[in-house]
Amino acid sequence: MFNKILIANRGEIAVRVIRACRELGIKTVAVYSTADKNALHTYIADESVCIGPPPPKDSYLNMEAIIEACRKTNAQAIHPGFGFLSENTTFVELCKENDIKWVGPTPAAMNAMGDKANAKKTVIEAGVPVIPGSDGVVESLDEARKVAEKIGYPIMLKASAGGGGRGIRFVESQDVLEKHMNAAKQEAMSAFKNDEIYIEKFILNPRHVEIQLLADEHGNVIHLGERDCSCQRRNQKVLEESPSPIMTPELRAKMGEAAVKVAKACNYHNAGTIEFLVDDELNFYFMEMNARIQVEHPVTEMLTGIDLIKEQIKIAAGEILKIKQEDVEYSGHVIECRINAEDPRNDFRPSPGKIESLHLPGGFNVRIETAVFQGYQIPPFYDSMIAKVIVKGNTRDEAITKMKIALSEFLIVGLNTNIDFQINLLRDEDFQAGNFDIGFLNRKKII
């Protein structure tokens, strides 16, 4: 087992990883930009190292500065959290060159799954259903037209190196194909420095259901059930839950088996997530793989009682996965709400600022993941998410009630948040009935 791990991230995920390391008896190193000098993760880690000024490219994306922080503190491994460098194979290779263990998959597995077009080919070979579309990257407008005519409109244009909802365009007809293709390529280049795109058939009103995986370096792969992430606003997840309202034991078994096949096909190690689209007839299609821990991982932890961060670290240390598939048990119903510093009444504009007063909710089976505290100044340079509230009930109705109560106790003074928006979502009759899909929040006016 490692003696010391550096966490190459910030915010609540950095705090989460530090806590898991402390429980395992591992010392931790926090890195921070000058904007995060007084952030919580810098206080609770054993050591803290400044890696640059506020812009991410000069700090949390500064590979050399992070490697130097490892050398300076003699950290043996790096946990990347999510975002930033968590799926950057160049950085993983750099860690390997410097004899630093990466708490995550190999570059080969990341390359196989990170490029969405290549991933699709791998998945097809593994016998897992995929959404009809191009065989790989679409090289020209003429090729895009031919693919679209073959599978039929409407279609989706997607960035091959994409993620987080970037580089995605809905195309209703050939008349607007060129316009949306140019826009998708420009956004993809800006976000990922790669403008390659591929085409998929648009599935009408699907659910977004993902399967959590754990895979060790000895060939053992298990799944830990699903998370329903269909409540999205402009391709950004807002609320996640498990079990999915549409799930059956038979469907879970099929989706879990398919997810395990994908992981084995690319020789995947560590924690990962396979994302599927599910249509109204419960047919499911591979969408993408996230080769890292996810924002919504606490949902699975609360449902199964398995600490995913600890398992990540144990797997990276070469340990054999002690959990068998038959050991995985699901208990109750779990919901997670993402609390963001944003103004829902002003098109969800980011709302950084100083937290003048703060009260966090609590109670039986209520979990808060956050790095904020009273007096904390939320910087304008990073993601607007400031907390995750996770609750567990015996039933879905009980979990919804528990979450409404928790959010009603969550008070932040000094900036705008989406807490009331989340409460109103939970009150919505269609949501309560489980009648929603990935376009639900784009169609429905919830303020």
Legacy VTK file of the C-alpha trace (Angstrom):
# vtk DataFile Version 3.0
C-alpha trace
ASCII
DATASET POLYDATA
POINTS 447 float
0.000 0.000 0.000
1.125 3.572 -0.666
2.585 5.750 2.075
1.618 9.048 0.445
-0.780 10.096 -2.345
-1.041 13.457 -4.107
-4.548 14.572 -5.071
-4.398 16.427 -8.389
-7.708 18.210 -7.950
-9.635 20.673 -5.827
-13.032 21.173 -4.189
-15.238 18.445 -2.779
-13.605 15.588 -4.705
-10.184 16.487 -3.288
-11.676 16.482 0.215
-13.397 13.158 -0.488
-10.163 11.480 -1.619
-8.171 12.889 1.319
-10.695 11.420 3.764
-10.497 7.991 2.128
-6.698 8.096 2.255
-6.758 9.012 5.934
-8.998 6.026 6.673
-6.462 3.797 4.909
-3.589 5.313 6.882
-2.114 7.061 3.840
-0.600 10.551 4.063
-1.882 13.096 1.546
-0.597 16.019 -0.491
-2.968 18.739 -1.685
-2.129 20.956 -4.637
-3.721 24.352 -5.077
-3.762 27.461 -7.231
-3.282 30.864 -5.641
-7.079 31.293 -5.820
-7.461 28.192 -3.613
-4.856 29.120 -1.008
-7.501 29.013 1.752
-9.541 26.112 0.341
-10.577 23.268 2.644
-8.503 20.584 0.929
-5.316 22.544 1.627
-6.111 22.522 5.358
-7.000 18.867 5.866
-4.190 17.347 3.777
-0.903 16.487 5.480
0.974 18.740 3.041
-0.026 21.412 0.515
1.858 22.683 -2.523
1.005 25.723 -4.653
1.160 24.820 -8.343
0.387 28.132 -10.037
-1.988 31.048 -10.605
-5.813 30.716 -10.839
-6.337 29.784 -14.525
-6.592 25.954 -14.738
-4.064 25.789 -17.577
-1.472 27.323 -15.259
-2.302 25.219 -12.197
-4.611 22.175 -12.156
-3.728 21.398 -15.785
-0.032 22.175 -15.288
1.473 18.699 -15.590
5.061 19.633 -14.810
4.057 21.577 -11.701
2.069 18.604 -10.375
4.899 16.153 -11.088
7.312 18.512 -9.338
4.970 18.616 -6.325
5.194 14.809 -6.214
8.979 14.922 -6.304
9.115 17.617 -3.636
6.860 15.687 -1.236
7.895 12.125 -2.198
4.316 11.189 -3.066
4.179 7.705 -4.584
0.859 8.008 -6.401
-1.554 10.537 -7.890
-5.333 10.401 -7.584
-6.810 12.677 -10.271
-10.435 12.870 -9.057
-12.679 13.888 -11.968
-12.220 16.615 -14.566
-8.904 18.409 -15.118
-6.247 15.756 -15.951
-8.278 12.695 -14.935
-8.571 11.351 -18.499
-5.380 12.806 -19.981
-3.187 9.975 -21.266
-0.196 12.272 -21.767
-0.212 12.989 -18.051
-0.590 9.292 -17.202
2.465 8.528 -19.334
4.348 11.361 -17.610
3.518 9.826 -14.237
4.834 6.466 -15.425
8.078 8.055 -16.662
8.563 9.540 -13.197
7.758 6.268 -11.385
4.517 7.670 -9.961
1.536 5.319 -9.727
-1.661 6.514 -11.398
-4.849 5.767 -9.472
-6.836 4.962 -12.567
-6.749 2.916 -15.783
-3.816 2.426 -18.143
-3.210 4.825 -21.065
-4.080 2.008 -23.480
-7.497 1.501 -21.893
-8.069 5.251 -21.718
-7.198 5.642 -25.394
-9.474 2.761 -26.328
-12.426 4.331 -24.506
-11.515 8.041 -24.413
-11.894 8.529 -28.138
-15.624 8.037 -28.605
-15.325 6.865 -32.210
-12.686 4.233 -31.360
-14.690 3.169 -28.313
-17.684 2.436 -30.482
-15.645 0.038 -32.611
-14.316 -1.771 -29.517
-17.800 -2.092 -28.072
-19.267 -3.508 -31.288
-16.528 -6.155 -31.337
-17.440 -7.030 -27.722
-21.023 -7.722 -28.791
-22.570 -4.787 -26.942
-25.369 -2.836 -28.699
-24.535 0.659 -29.926
-26.567 3.511 -31.369
-26.690 3.370 -35.192
-24.371 5.939 -36.764
-20.997 6.463 -38.402
-18.382 3.722 -38.063
-15.904 6.249 -36.736
-14.881 9.859 -37.249
-16.708 11.705 -40.035
-14.053 13.341 -42.197
-16.157 15.624 -44.392
-19.546 17.249 -44.866
-20.218 14.961 -47.827
-19.547 11.875 -45.690
-21.774 13.290 -42.940
-24.614 13.723 -45.437
-24.284 10.120 -46.617
-24.299 8.725 -43.074
-27.281 10.877 -42.091
-29.260 9.776 -45.158
-28.502 6.133 -44.387
-29.630 6.177 -40.734
-32.265 8.906 -41.163
-32.835 12.249 -39.463
-32.822 13.480 -36.757
-29.194 12.821 -35.816
-26.689 13.868 -33.177
-23.246 15.242 -33.942
-20.783 14.444 -31.127
-17.176 15.360 -30.401
-14.969 12.267 -30.587
-12.811 13.511 -27.700
-15.845 14.913 -25.912
-17.407 14.845 -22.506
-19.431 17.043 -20.185
-21.962 17.855 -22.909
-19.439 19.755 -25.071
-19.339 19.486 -28.852
-22.856 18.037 -29.191
-25.435 19.235 -31.730
-28.938 18.040 -32.591
-29.636 18.080 -36.345
-33.221 17.836 -37.568
-32.612 17.892 -41.301
-30.000 18.169 -44.036
-30.749 21.885 -44.391
-28.961 22.690 -41.113
-26.331 19.908 -41.151
-23.448 22.083 -42.363
-24.206 24.859 -39.881
-24.370 22.513 -36.874
-21.373 20.486 -38.012
-19.211 23.614 -38.134
-20.475 24.684 -34.706
-19.822 21.252 -33.176
-16.286 21.128 -34.593
-15.481 24.631 -33.360
-16.737 23.856 -29.840
-14.879 20.544 -29.809
-11.623 22.215 -30.833
-12.058 24.874 -28.166
-12.860 22.387 -25.400
-10.639 19.414 -26.300
-8.096 20.683 -28.880
-9.580 18.077 -31.211
-12.334 18.879 -33.717
-13.107 15.316 -34.827
-16.786 14.395 -34.658
-18.944 11.347 -35.255
-22.655 10.812 -35.942
-25.318 8.909 -34.035
-28.990 8.347 -34.687
-31.112 10.490 -32.382
-32.999 8.223 -29.976
-36.330 9.834 -29.112
-36.767 10.620 -25.401
-34.250 8.091 -24.007
-33.161 7.602 -20.404
-29.506 8.083 -19.472
-28.552 5.092 -17.316
-24.967 4.315 -16.356
-23.341 1.222 -14.830
-20.583 1.519 -12.219
-17.632 -0.852 -12.600
-14.673 -1.970 -10.502
-11.847 -3.897 -12.193
-8.543 -4.990 -10.689
-5.209 -5.727 -12.375
-5.772 -9.486 -12.080
-8.705 -9.833 -14.492
-11.559 -9.469 -12.006
-14.397 -7.159 -13.113
-17.691 -6.517 -11.335
-20.536 -4.054 -11.723
-22.267 -2.236 -8.870
-25.612 -1.551 -10.492
-26.924 1.546 -12.187
-27.440 5.253 -11.709
-30.187 7.101 -13.584
-28.783 10.432 -14.770
-31.672 11.453 -17.019
-32.356 14.730 -15.188
-30.083 16.937 -17.261
-30.147 20.564 -18.302
-28.342 21.221 -21.588
-26.490 17.908 -21.307
-25.321 18.719 -17.761
-26.449 16.354 -15.002
-28.585 17.941 -12.277
-29.909 15.019 -10.220
-28.977 11.335 -10.121
-30.670 8.371 -8.473
-30.556 4.617 -8.024
-32.312 2.334 -8.653
-33.533 3.805 -11.928
-37.350 4.139 -11.968
-37.412 1.985 -15.125
-35.062 -0.732 -13.889
-35.957 -4.399 -13.576
-33.694 -7.152 -12.210
-33.491 -8.647 -15.702
-32.507 -5.346 -17.348
-29.913 -4.638 -14.632
-28.347 -8.051 -15.191
-28.180 -7.507 -18.965
-26.755 -3.986 -18.704
-24.291 -5.056 -16.033
-23.105 -7.974 -18.150
-22.679 -5.664 -21.155
-20.689 -3.158 -19.093
-18.366 -5.896 -17.829
-17.818 -7.038 -21.429
-16.751 -3.523 -22.419
-14.263 -3.301 -19.531
-12.753 -6.679 -20.369
-12.552 -5.801 -24.071
-10.206 -2.893 -23.345
-8.372 -4.568 -20.417
-9.675 -1.909 -18.045
-8.397 -1.502 -14.486
-9.756 0.602 -11.592
-13.160 2.327 -11.289
-15.058 3.231 -14.438
-18.558 3.911 -15.682
-20.335 2.722 -18.822
-23.070 5.110 -19.951
-26.070 3.811 -21.877
-29.143 5.294 -23.515
-32.324 3.313 -22.847
-35.372 3.706 -25.104
-39.032 3.392 -24.162
-38.982 -0.322 -25.002
-36.044 -0.860 -22.590
-33.542 -1.443 -25.389
-30.171 -0.065 -24.308
-27.273 1.287 -26.353
-23.665 2.021 -25.401
-22.966 5.747 -25.315
-19.517 6.195 -23.756
-17.161 5.121 -20.978
-15.830 7.421 -18.279
-12.359 6.234 -17.292
-12.400 7.849 -13.841
-14.466 8.274 -10.724
-17.715 10.144 -11.390
-19.257 13.138 -9.651
-22.233 10.962 -8.708
-20.233 8.058 -7.249
-21.732 8.602 -3.727
-25.084 7.329 -5.056
-23.580 3.885 -5.623
-21.680 4.019 -2.339
-24.858 4.748 -0.374
-26.790 2.041 -2.236
-24.189 -0.740 -1.918
-22.141 0.264 1.140
-18.936 0.007 -0.945
-16.345 2.813 -0.704
-15.346 3.380 -4.336
-12.415 5.674 -3.567
-10.849 3.157 -1.191
-11.338 0.415 -3.799
-9.650 2.631 -6.417
-6.607 3.047 -4.202
-6.419 -0.654 -3.313
-6.639 -1.638 -6.981
-3.916 0.874 -7.930
-1.724 -0.658 -5.198
-2.051 -4.016 -6.954
-4.480 -5.657 -4.563
-6.932 -8.303 -5.740
-10.554 -7.162 -5.721
-12.080 -8.887 -2.713
-15.700 -8.139 -3.710
-17.365 -10.760 -5.891
-20.373 -10.053 -8.087
-22.580 -12.150 -5.835
-21.464 -10.057 -2.835
-22.988 -6.858 -4.241
-26.286 -6.001 -2.552
-28.587 -3.026 -3.164
-30.460 -1.431 -0.297
-33.172 1.222 -0.489
-33.272 4.182 -2.864
-30.658 6.942 -3.177
-30.932 10.423 -4.708
-28.172 12.984 -5.246
-28.738 16.682 -5.979
-25.922 18.868 -7.264
-25.894 22.275 -5.591
-24.336 24.940 -7.785
-23.416 28.579 -7.295
-25.632 29.808 -10.118
-28.735 31.891 -10.738
-31.626 29.815 -12.194
-33.644 33.020 -12.757
-30.888 34.413 -14.954
-30.284 31.466 -17.296
-28.260 29.682 -14.587
-25.457 32.221 -14.780
-22.520 31.310 -12.458
-22.690 33.150 -9.130
-19.272 33.186 -7.437
-18.824 35.157 -4.234
-18.325 35.009 -0.497
-20.428 32.691 1.653
-21.538 35.026 4.423
-23.594 32.446 6.315
-23.954 28.692 5.908
-26.053 25.906 7.387
-25.679 22.361 6.044
-28.514 19.824 6.388
-28.143 16.582 8.313
-30.087 13.645 9.671
-30.380 9.898 9.239
-28.998 8.773 5.847
-28.220 12.340 4.728
-24.720 12.841 3.293
-23.100 16.123 2.234
-20.079 16.258 -0.047
-18.638 19.772 -0.069
-15.508 21.842 0.438
-17.196 25.144 1.351
-17.459 26.768 4.768
-18.729 30.027 6.236
-16.522 32.870 5.028
-15.243 30.893 2.038
-14.828 32.865 -1.192
-16.009 30.845 -4.193
-13.605 31.730 -7.036
-14.897 32.467 -10.548
-12.302 30.306 -12.312
-13.731 26.817 -11.833
-16.888 24.702 -12.010
-19.875 26.200 -10.196
-20.731 23.045 -8.218
-20.276 23.725 -4.499
-21.907 20.701 -2.856
-23.686 17.410 -3.385
-26.553 16.348 -1.157
-27.130 12.583 -1.090
-30.010 10.931 0.756
-31.174 7.354 1.168
-34.701 6.142 1.840
-36.322 2.730 2.021
-38.369 3.638 -1.069
-38.143 6.230 -3.838
-41.001 8.250 -2.327
-39.241 8.279 1.028
-35.980 9.385 -0.602
-37.757 12.242 -2.414
-39.358 13.409 0.835
-36.049 13.164 2.679
-34.269 15.174 -0.039
-36.913 17.927 -0.001
-36.492 18.246 3.761
-32.694 18.277 3.505
-32.668 20.949 0.802
-35.134 23.088 2.757
-32.580 23.141 5.620
-29.650 23.970 3.319
-29.032 27.712 3.728
-26.358 29.704 1.900
-26.255 33.501 2.270
-24.130 35.680 0.007
-24.686 34.191 -3.433
-27.304 32.586 -5.657
-27.758 28.814 -5.788
-30.011 26.273 -7.505
-31.399 24.870 -4.229
-34.963 26.124 -4.864
-34.751 24.828 -8.433
-33.904 21.364 -7.088
-36.769 21.495 -4.570
-39.232 22.404 -7.326
-37.887 19.564 -9.483
-38.549 17.139 -6.627
-42.099 18.533 -6.297
-42.854 18.029 -10.000
-45.566 15.435 -10.591
-43.841 13.879 -13.606
-40.575 13.533 -11.707
-42.356 11.980 -8.738
-44.025 9.502 -11.080
-40.662 8.621 -12.666
-41.954 9.989 -15.966
-38.899 11.781 -17.378
-36.046 11.417 -19.876
-32.902 13.336 -20.846
-34.922 16.086 -22.553
-37.276 16.534 -19.602
-35.650 19.626 -18.053
-35.166 21.247 -21.443
-38.883 20.948 -22.194
-40.264 21.744 -18.765
-40.130 25.154 -17.171
-38.939 24.609 -13.609
-37.764 27.723 -11.762
LINES 1 448
447 0 1 2 3 4 5 6 7 8 9 10 11 12 13 14 15 16 17 18 19 20 21 22 23 24 25 26 27 28 29 30 31 32 33 34 35 36 37 38 39 40 41 42 43 44 45 46 47 48 49 50 51 52 53 54 55 56 57 58 59 60 61 62 63 64 65 66 67 68 69 70 71 72 73 74 75 76 77 78 79 80 81 82 83 84 85 86 87 88 89 90 91 92 93 94 95 96 97 98 99 100 101 102 103 104 105 106 107 108 109 110 111 112 113 114 115 116 117 118 119 120 121 122 123 124 125 126 127 128 129 130 131 132 133 134 135 136 137 138 139 140 141 142 143 144 145 146 147 148 149 150 151 152 153 154 155 156 157 158 159 160 161 162 163 164 165 166 167 168 169 170 171 172 173 174 175 176 177 178 179 180 181 182 183 184 185 186 187 188 189 190 191 192 193 194 195 196 197 198 199 200 201 202 203 204 205 206 207 208 209 210 211 212 213 214 215 216 217 218 219 220 221 222 223 224 225 226 227 228 229 230 231 232 233 234 235 236 237 238 239 240 241 242 243 244 245 246 247 248 249 250 251 252 253 254 255 256 257 258 259 260 261 262 263 264 265 266 267 268 269 270 271 272 273 274 275 276 277 278 279 280 281 282 283 284 285 286 287 288 289 290 291 292 293 294 295 296 297 298 299 300 301 302 303 304 305 306 307 308 309 310 311 312 313 314 315 316 317 318 319 320 321 322 323 324 325 326 327 328 329 330 331 332 333 334 335 336 337 338 339 340 341 342 343 344 345 346 347 348 349 350 351 352 353 354 355 356 357 358 359 360 361 362 363 364 365 366 367 368 369 370 371 372 373 374 375 376 377 378 379 380 381 382 383 384 385 386 387 388 389 390 391 392 393 394 395 396 397 398 399 400 401 402 403 404 405 406 407 408 409 410 411 412 413 414 415 416 417 418 419 420 421 422 423 424 425 426 427 428 429 430 431 432 433 434 435 436 437 438 439 440 441 442 443 444 445 446
